[in-house]
Amino acid sequence: MQSDPYTSSPPLSDHYTTLEVAKMLGMAVRSVQLMVDRHELDAWKTPGGHRRISRASVEHWVSSHRHMGADTAEPAGNAGAEPTAAIKTHNPALKAAPAAKQILLIEDSVHFQNLVGLIVQQHFPDVVLHVANDGIAGLAMYGQTQPDVLIVDILLPGIDGATLITALRSQPQFTRSHLIVVTSLDTAQREPYAFALQGVKVIHKPRLVADLPAALAACLPSAKAPT
């Protein structure tokens, strides 16, 4: 019979604390806790109620997501290729145009991916929109596209938006990108992520249709203005 992971534990050397995993993966502790809740990492609790995470599951997660980042990136020059499940490109015919402005949206909700796509198509038809479904794919896509505008959701699978923003800010090329954060979290719920949001334009998702066109126009002054 398979043992209950919350009542039994492997030897000490085979597990990490939540904080240790957060530091290893460059994530917030809360993000690691959510990964455990989603069963992306194997965990159990000590008699004192402290969570321990399997070393093997962490190594498996790192390996699988590293491969995912490489496999889902679109090949250079393959502008007409069918988008992958993790990364999609709107207006692919414009991808190779040097003068075309580019937006990268990192968002796991298909509904909001489509909504942002419609907004961009309506107000900025000459702009190329790339879409990544999670933080890991988003990091890979950012390195490839060097977008003029980066739109990031806070709650993402793999790496939360605040941690992703912090990681990108350490890269010199990030200074050329305008940053917009979109979120369903209200002001109070954003507090754990405040370290990454200071000075950043944040749009509440219920206000996306009303507020995103003007925010993009401010970042893309040479593109078509909102109508």
C-alpha positions in Angstrom: 0.0 0.0 0.0 1.3 3.5 -0.9 2.1 5.5 2.2 0.3 8.9 2.9 2.9 11.6 2.0 1.6 13.8 4.8 2.1 11.1 7.5 5.4 9.6 6.5 8.7 11.1 5.4 12.0 10.0 3.7 15.4 10.5 5.3 16.5 14.0 6.2 18.8 14.4 3.2 15.9 13.7 0.8 13.8 16.7 1.6 13.8 20.6 1.8 11.9 23.1 3.8 9.5 25.5 2.0 11.9 28.4 2.4 14.8 26.3 1.0 12.8 25.5 -2.1 11.7 29.1 -2.5 15.3 30.2 -2.5 16.4 27.5 -4.9 13.7 28.3 -7.4 13.9 32.1 -7.0 10.2 32.2 -5.9 8.1 33.6 -3.1 7.4 31.2 -0.3 3.7 31.5 -1.1 4.3 30.4 -4.7 6.0 27.2 -3.4 3.1 26.6 -1.1 0.6 26.9 -4.0 2.7 24.5 -6.0 2.4 21.9 -3.2 -1.3 22.6 -3.0 -1.6 21.9 -6.8 0.4 18.7 -6.3 3.3 19.9 -8.5 5.6 19.1 -5.6 5.4 16.1 -3.2 5.2 17.2 0.4 4.3 16.0 3.9 4.1 17.6 7.4 6.2 16.9 10.4 4.5 16.2 13.8 5.0 19.8 14.6 3.1 20.9 11.5 6.1 22.0 9.4 5.9 21.3 5.7 8.7 19.2 4.1 9.1 18.9 0.3 10.7 15.9 -1.5 14.1 16.6 -3.0 13.2 14.2 -5.9 10.0 16.2 -6.8 11.9 19.5 -6.8 14.6 18.1 -9.1 11.9 16.6 -11.3 10.0 20.0 -11.5 13.2 21.9 -12.3 14.1 19.4 -15.0 10.7 19.3 -16.7 10.3 23.1 -16.7 13.8 23.7 -18.0 12.9 21.4 -20.9 9.6 23.1 -21.4 11.2 26.5 -21.8 13.4 25.1 -24.5 10.8 23.1 -26.3 8.0 25.7 -26.4 10.1 28.6 -27.8 9.4 29.3 -31.4 12.4 28.7 -33.8 14.0 31.9 -35.1 12.7 32.9 -38.5 9.8 30.5 -38.3 7.2 33.2 -38.5 4.6 31.2 -40.2 4.7 28.2 -37.8 1.7 27.1 -35.8 1.9 28.5 -32.2 2.7 25.9 -29.5 0.4 25.2 -26.5 2.6 27.2 -24.1 3.6 30.2 -26.3 1.4 31.8 -29.0 2.0 34.7 -31.3 -0.7 37.0 -32.7 -0.1 38.6 -36.1 2.7 36.1 -36.9 3.1 37.7 -40.4 4.4 40.9 -38.7 6.9 39.0 -36.6 9.8 39.4 -38.9 9.2 43.2 -39.6 12.1 45.1 -37.8 10.0 48.2 -37.2 7.0 46.3 -35.7 6.4 47.0 -32.0 6.1 43.9 -29.8 4.1 43.0 -26.7 4.7 40.0 -24.6 1.7 38.9 -22.4 2.4 36.4 -19.7 -1.0 35.1 -18.6 -2.4 31.7 -17.9 -6.1 32.5 -18.4 -7.2 31.8 -22.0 -10.1 34.2 -21.5 -7.8 37.1 -20.6 -5.3 36.0 -23.3 -8.1 36.4 -25.9 -9.3 39.6 -24.4 -5.9 41.3 -24.5 -5.5 39.9 -28.1 -8.8 41.6 -29.1 -7.7 44.9 -27.5 -4.4 44.9 -29.2 -6.0 43.9 -32.6 -8.5 46.7 -32.3 -6.4 49.6 -31.1 -2.9 48.6 -32.2 -3.2 46.5 -35.4 0.4 46.9 -36.4 1.8 45.5 -33.1 2.8 41.9 -32.6 1.5 40.2 -29.5 3.3 37.2 -28.1 1.6 35.1 -25.4 3.2 32.8 -22.8 1.0 30.6 -20.5 3.3 30.6 -17.5 6.4 32.3 -15.9 8.9 29.8 -17.1 7.8 30.0 -20.7 7.5 33.8 -20.3 11.1 34.1 -19.2 12.3 32.1 -22.3 10.0 34.2 -24.6 11.3 37.5 -23.1 14.8 36.6 -23.9 13.8 35.8 -27.5 11.6 38.8 -28.3 12.9 41.7 -26.2 9.4 43.2 -26.3 8.6 46.9 -26.1 5.9 46.2 -23.6 5.7 43.3 -21.1 2.2 42.6 -19.6 2.4 40.2 -16.6 -0.3 38.6 -14.4 0.6 38.3 -10.7 -0.8 34.8 -10.1 1.0 32.5 -12.5 1.8 28.8 -12.4 5.5 28.0 -11.9 6.8 31.4 -11.0 4.5 34.2 -9.7 4.5 37.5 -11.6 6.3 39.4 -8.8 9.1 36.9 -8.7 9.4 36.9 -12.5 9.5 40.8 -12.6 12.3 40.7 -9.9 14.3 38.2 -12.0 13.9 40.2 -15.2 15.0 43.5 -13.5 18.4 41.9 -12.9 18.9 41.7 -16.7 20.2 44.9 -18.4 18.0 44.5 -21.5 14.9 44.8 -19.3 15.3 48.5 -19.1 14.0 48.9 -22.7 10.7 47.3 -21.9 7.6 49.1 -20.5 5.9 47.0 -17.7 2.2 46.6 -17.1 0.8 44.3 -14.4 -2.7 42.9 -14.7 -4.4 41.1 -11.8 -7.6 40.0 -10.4 -6.3 40.8 -6.9 -7.6 43.8 -5.1 -5.3 46.3 -3.4 -5.2 44.5 -0.1 -4.5 41.1 -1.7 -1.6 42.6 -3.7 0.3 43.4 -0.5 2.5 40.3 -0.5 3.7 41.2 -3.9 4.3 44.9 -3.2 8.1 44.5 -3.4 7.8 44.2 -7.2 5.0 46.5 -7.9 6.3 49.9 -6.7 6.2 52.4 -9.6 4.5 49.9 -11.9 1.3 50.4 -13.7 -1.2 47.9 -12.3 -4.6 47.3 -14.0 -7.4 45.5 -12.2 -8.8 42.8 -14.5 -12.4 44.1 -14.2 -11.0 47.4 -15.7 -8.9 45.8 -18.4 -11.1 46.9 -21.4 -11.3 50.4 -20.1 -7.8 50.9 -18.9 -5.4 48.8 -21.0 -5.7 50.7 -24.3 -4.6 54.0 -22.7 -1.8 52.3 -20.8 -0.5 50.7 -24.0 -0.8 54.0 -25.9 1.5 55.6 -23.3 4.0 52.8 -23.9 3.7 52.8 -27.7 3.4 56.4 -28.7 4.3 55.7 -32.3 1.5 53.0 -32.6 -2.1 53.7 -33.3 -3.8 55.6 -30.5 -6.9 54.1 -28.8 -10.2 55.1 -30.4 
